[in-house]
Amino acid sequence: IGIAFGAFLGLLNGLIVTKLHLTEFVTTLASGTAFSGLALLTIFRERGRVVSVTLTNDSFNFFGRPVGKIYWMTIAWIIATVVMHIIMTRTKFGLHVMAMGSASKSAEMSGVNITFVKIMTFVIAGTMAGLASTLLVAYQTGTNQNVGNMMEFNAIAACVVGGVMMEGGKGD
């Protein structure tokens, strides 16, 4: 459910960006804040107060435990990295994503369906965020209102320090 919900929120972001023509960066930051507010409305409460919850479902918590000495999070990250590398380097969709990132107008004039590619990119990002958050909750065997707070700024800082061009550019 967490992974599917992440994909749905990615779809929602993709639709906002493509249909309302809002900036991707601002949209994702604003929607992240809105989604956090939504989570606070629906979070576990006891007598009106937000409480931490310990999950006792062993089949779910299994994904937070290691397999031998390697955690499921690590295995999922390796699989996702390999799959995304294959998609980005060996598929038409990956080529379209690369074309859209470096020259969106040129890609559109070449026949790339920019709207579809952009929406699907957001869906994939949302799916990955859903997977990461689900595995994090399983790892911690519980959740509270502060899980994941400000992680997006760590990711943004890592990207900026790593040299990612925020307005698009070349990918490799």
C-alpha positions in Angstrom: 0.0 0.0 0.0 2.9 2.4 0.8 4.5 1.8 -2.5 1.3 2.2 -4.4 0.4 5.4 -2.5 3.9 6.8 -3.3 3.2 6.1 -7.0 -0.2 7.8 -6.7 1.4 10.9 -5.1 4.0 10.9 -7.9 1.2 10.8 -10.5 -0.5 13.6 -8.7 2.7 15.7 -8.8 3.2 14.8 -12.5 -0.3 16.0 -13.3 0.2 19.2 -11.3 3.4 20.0 -13.2 2.2 19.1 -16.7 -1.4 20.3 -16.5 -0.9 23.4 -14.4 2.5 24.2 -15.8 4.1 24.7 -12.4 7.9 24.4 -11.8 8.9 20.8 -10.9 11.2 21.8 -8.0 8.6 24.1 -6.3 5.8 21.7 -6.9 7.6 18.8 -5.3 8.7 20.9 -2.3 5.2 22.3 -1.8 3.4 19.0 -2.3 5.8 17.4 0.2 4.7 19.9 2.8 1.1 19.3 1.9 1.5 15.5 2.1 3.2 15.8 5.5 0.2 17.8 6.7 -2.1 15.1 5.3 -0.1 12.5 7.2 -0.5 14.5 10.4 -4.3 14.5 9.9 -4.4 10.7 9.5 -1.6 9.7 11.9 -2.3 7.5 14.9 -3.8 9.3 17.8 -4.7 8.5 21.4 -7.0 10.8 23.2 -6.4 13.5 20.5 -2.6 13.3 20.9 -0.2 12.0 18.2 1.4 8.8 19.4 4.3 6.6 18.2 3.2 3.2 17.0 5.2 0.0 17.2 4.3 -2.4 14.4 3.9 -6.0 15.5 3.2 -7.6 12.0 6.2 -9.9 11.6 5.6 -10.4 7.9 5.9 -6.6 7.4 8.8 -6.1 9.9 10.7 -8.9 8.1 11.6 -6.4 5.4 13.4 -4.3 8.1 15.7 -7.1 9.1 18.9 -8.3 7.5 19.2 -11.3 5.2 22.5 -12.6 6.5 24.4 -9.4 6.9 22.7 -7.4 4.2 19.5 -5.5 4.9 16.5 -5.6 2.6 16.9 -1.8 2.1 20.3 -2.4 0.6 19.0 -5.2 -1.6 16.1 -3.1 -2.8 18.5 -0.2 -3.6 20.8 -2.4 -5.6 17.9 -3.9 -7.6 16.4 -0.4 -8.2 19.7 1.0 -9.3 20.3 -1.9 -11.8 16.7 -1.7 -13.1 16.8 2.1 -13.5 20.3 1.9 -15.2 18.9 -0.5 -17.7 15.8 1.6 -18.3 17.8 4.8 -18.7 20.5 3.3 -21.0 18.7 0.7 -23.0 15.1 1.7 -23.5 13.3 4.3 -25.6 11.7 5.7 -22.5 15.2 6.3 -20.9 16.3 8.0 -24.1 13.3 10.2 -24.0 13.9 11.2 -20.4 17.5 12.1 -21.2 16.4 14.1 -24.3 13.8 15.9 -22.2 16.3 16.8 -19.5 18.8 18.3 -21.9 16.5 20.0 -24.4 12.8 19.7 -23.7 11.7 21.7 -26.7 13.9 19.8 -29.1 12.7 16.5 -27.7 9.1 17.6 -28.2 9.8 18.7 -31.8 11.4 15.3 -32.4 8.1 13.5 -31.4 8.7 12.8 -27.8 5.5 12.9 -25.7 6.9 15.3 -23.1 3.7 15.1 -20.9 3.7 11.3 -20.7 7.4 11.1 -20.1 7.3 13.8 -17.4 4.3 12.2 -15.6 5.9 8.7 -15.8 9.1 10.1 -14.3 7.2 11.5 -11.4 5.4 8.2 -11.0 8.7 6.3 -10.9 10.1 8.8 -8.3 7.0 8.5 -6.2 7.2 4.7 -6.4 10.8 4.8 -5.2 9.9 7.2 -2.4 7.1 4.8 -1.4 9.5 1.9 -1.4 12.1 3.7 0.6 9.6 4.9 3.2 8.0 1.5 3.5 11.3 -0.2 4.1 12.3 2.6 6.6 9.1 2.0 8.6 9.8 -1.8 8.5 13.4 -1.2 9.6 12.3 0.9 12.5 9.3 -1.4 13.3 7.2 1.6 13.8 6.5 5.2 12.9 5.8 8.6 14.3 5.2 12.1 13.0 8.9 12.9 12.6 10.0 9.9 10.5 11.6 11.3 7.3 11.4 14.9 8.4 13.8 17.1 6.3 15.3 14.2 4.4 14.4 16.0 1.1 16.8 18.8 2.0 19.6 16.3 2.6 18.9 14.8 -0.9 18.8 18.3 -2.5 22.1 19.3 -0.8 23.7 16.1 -2.0 22.6 16.7 -5.5 23.7 20.3 -5.5 27.1 19.5 -4.0 27.4 16.6 -6.5 26.9 19.0 -9.4 23.4 18.2 -10.6 22.1 21.0 -12.8 18.7 21.9 -11.3 17.4 23.3 -14.7 18.3 20.1 -16.6 21.4 19.2 -18.5 23.4 16.2 -19.6 23.0 12.8 -18.0 25.4 10.0 -17.8 
